Amino acid sequence: MLQDYGLLLDNIKRRRFDEAIRDHVLSTSFYNEDLTKSVRYALESMIEIDSSYAYKVYANSRKIIESVGKELGNIGINSALRYQGALRTDTHIRIYGELDILCILEDTASHKEVYSLGQTIRDNTSKLKLQSTDYGDGVRIRLITEKPVCKINIIPCSWINNPQYAKTKSEIYHAIVVYNFKDKTRKKYLPFLNMARVNAKDIATNGAYKKLVRLLRSICTDDSILLDAYEIAGLCYRIEDNILVQDDKRPLSFLPGVFDYFKSLLAEADGLEVLLSPSEKELVFGKNPDRKTAVTKLMSSFQGLIDNLNESIGENLDAEIETSSDSPADSKTE
């Protein structure tokens, strides 16, 4: 991981830039020069982004959904549109974006029909007023909108009539299959159950679970490590709650215990391969060697951060730190 924490703080500022007010949305702790840059980086990376920004992302997504839905209806394609992604679990690290729209065909749809759906969506969205449209990875149509600039993905897929759903008829248990038409692979999972359990674990750990996910996602973004929000949430989900629960006055003290967990996981011959997602119905990484390489790189970067934090505030990171999630503008109005 880059050791220039001044540069990494600049990266956070770019991710937290509000186009409307032409300013960065950051906590007062970010500007506290009594704290070292590495401490400020760790603290700021963990902070939840104000929910008011999500509304603007959803507003942009609704315009896209209306256009795609109308196009599909005109040609007789029956599909369901649902949300997933970091924005749905408050684990996003940019003030705008990181939202997936699932465009789901019936469970009888073939992979050829899903492929055709993706082509139709790509052609439709290319006509919209967007900064860019890209379907290069064969999984999702990546869109970048204007005013505000949001990253929104549309994922063509189909339902699976899995046993849990067949028994309960509750959509939270409904599985989907997503195809990678570039690599000629497919992935079956339960997106809604995964998101529900991510949210439940965060409540059980008093917010520490999602703080960790945001921190690791920031490290991945800053160190060009290709692990997505689903993979990071799954990587952290099996950490015992008592390791994650933190003392509010010692907000970084849980990180050494987390790192010990990751070391143990990587030490096991098949630890990553058999790691289950929050839904407990699919593997997070499986036997893909590229994912193990990415996780190993992430752990190296994470250790580098912890080592720097140890130098800054002492071993075990149990020093008391005065923090605030309020922006400087908010503080002035109090």
Protein Blocks (a to p, Z undefined) as FASTA:
>chain_A
ZZblklmmmmmmmmmccfklopacddfklmmmkbcfklmmmmmmmpccdfklmmmmmmmm
mmmmmmmmmmmmmnopacddddedjklnopafbfbejiacdddddfkbcfklmmmmmmmm
mmmmmmpccfbdcfklomaccdddehiadddddddddddddfklmmnopaklpccddddf
knopaddddfklmmmmmmmmmmmnnommmmmmmmmmmmmmmnopacdfklmmmmmmmpcf
klmpccfklmmlmmmmmmmmmmmmmmpmklmmmpccfkopacfklmafklmmmmmmmmmm
mmmmmmmmmmmnoghilaccdddfbdfklmmmZZ
